[in-house]
């Protein structure tokens, strides 16, 4: 969105006519070209770098996913097990039919 706003803002510079337009026109064209090239490079290089770094990451404990996810999930698993084994006092015993 920001790139589009800047690009639309530079269009009058690139197509402008009048006094001094011969100096402002190359600036508008350079701004528009730079914005387009930078946006394309950002959209292409970010996923490629992410995938390359993901391949360099060491294998996790269970062989899939992030090793950090297994470490972060461990306290939640322990808390759930502790809560399941603790009586809550809210349960009533239902007599057999």
Buried (B, 14 or more C-beta within 10 A) or exposed (E): EEEEEEBEEBEEBBEBEEEEBEEBBEEBBEBBEEBEEEBEEEEEEEEEEEEEEEEEEEEBEEEEEEEEEBEEEEEEEEEEEEEEEEEEEEEEEEEEE
